[in-house]
Amino acid sequence: MTGAGAPGAAGILKCLQFNPSFEIVMADANPNAVGRWLHAEFETIPFAHEKNFIEKLLSVCQRRNVHVVLPLVTKELIPLAQHKKHFDELGTRVLVSDVDSLEIANNKSRLYQFLEWRGVDLPGYRVVETMGQFETAVKELGFPGERVAFKPSISNGGRGFRILANDIDEHNLLFYEKPNSTYISLADALRILSVRPFPQLLVTEYLPGEEYSVDCVVDHGQPRLVVPRLRGKMINGISVEGTFIRDETIISYCSQIIKELPLHGNIGIQVKKSIQGKPLIVEINPRVQGTIVAGLGAGVNLPVLAIKQELGLTISDDELHVKWGTKFSRYWNEVFYT
């Protein structure tokens, strides 16, 4: 498992440890990643952008006789997908989608355009690259009467995401909210964007309804299990409270997206409901999601299911049974080392 220092690494390791037949090796570019101290087997690997990333990972897989690589880091997905055949030659399966699907899923603007061409319902959106296009898009999507959201086409972890709002009490925001608000005024957004060239942006209508993270196990475009969980509370974009909700509309909608792309393995889809209560896509995480550990409380071990599927191991009906209505709460924990 790569990304041993990721916020969700401890939870995903917990999922894997539920299967006593698995021998787990953690890996990260940071030699002191927290996963090193949660599990005895650890390897330091290069960052995904470094030239020897694939070479080093192949060496680790060969030396340790690795059967499956489970990547947690978004930037590793395409390099791993591009070199799948080299891992196959070692007898190592890499749990990633195909390159073509990843290049669409990892680019939010391309994803929206792709899904629009295939008739999938989407929020209103515009793709912009200049200040003029940005101002036009914002007006066309209803600002200042309506809130509007924007984010870079290529980003992860909420980086660059902001909500344009004309009805925010800035005094209240300053003194009574923590300093991680996503709200921004149009004047401030234009000031920042005018400082230097900015990346391509996806500008969308603001979806005011409930937000769901949907964890999926997918077999080459065929959804095996689709599990929506309502995001009750978030800290820095990470769910810390939620409820597993059997919403057939969301399940059907996400299944359609999975089939159109198509994707494979553990897949995360973020959806929010419109003012009419219709679930619409926000983005896709074409990898295992950090809060996937919450599924254990609902009776499903999604990382283990994806690995068993990849290795052709038997999956019982009980392993696919979700205890709908289960609520969860997450909290910080510590690890100590010398």
Number of C-alpha atoms within 10 A of each C-alpha: 21 23 24 32 21 16 16 18 24 18 17 25 20 14 20 21 15 12 11 7 8 12 11 16 21 24 24 24 17 16 15 14 19 22 26 21 16 19 15 10 13 21 18 19 21 17 17 18 11 9 10 13 17 22 12 15 20 18 13 17 18 16 9 10 12 18 19 20 19 21 20 24 20 18 15 18 24 20 14 24 18 13 14 18 14 15 23 13 10 15 15 20 20 22 22 26 27 19 18 14 19 24 15 18 23 22 17 22 23 17 20 26 16 16 18 13 8 13 9 16 15 18 20 14 21 21 21 21 14 16 14 9 13 22 14 14 21 23 13 13 20 13 18 15 11 15 20 25 21 22 21 23 21 17 16 16 11 13 11 15 18 19 21 24 20 16 11 12 9 13 9 9 14 11 9 9 11 8 9 9 12 13 17 17 17 18 9 11 14 13 11 12 14 12 8 8 11 13 16 16 22 24 26 22 24 23 24 13 16 16 22 26 25 26 26 31 27 24 20 17 19 17 23 16 21 24 26 25 28 21 20 16 14 11 9 10 10 17 22 18 19 21 19 24 20 17 14 11 11 23 19 13 16 26 20 18 20 23 16 17 21 21 28 26 29 27 24 24 23 20 25 24 20 18 12 9 12 17 26 21 24 19 20 22 20 23 25 27 26 18 19 25 24 27 22 17 14 19 16 22 23 30 24 21 24 25 23 14 17 17 13 9 10 9 13 9 7 9 13 17 12 21 16 16 13 16 18 18 12 14 6 5 6 6 8 7 8 3
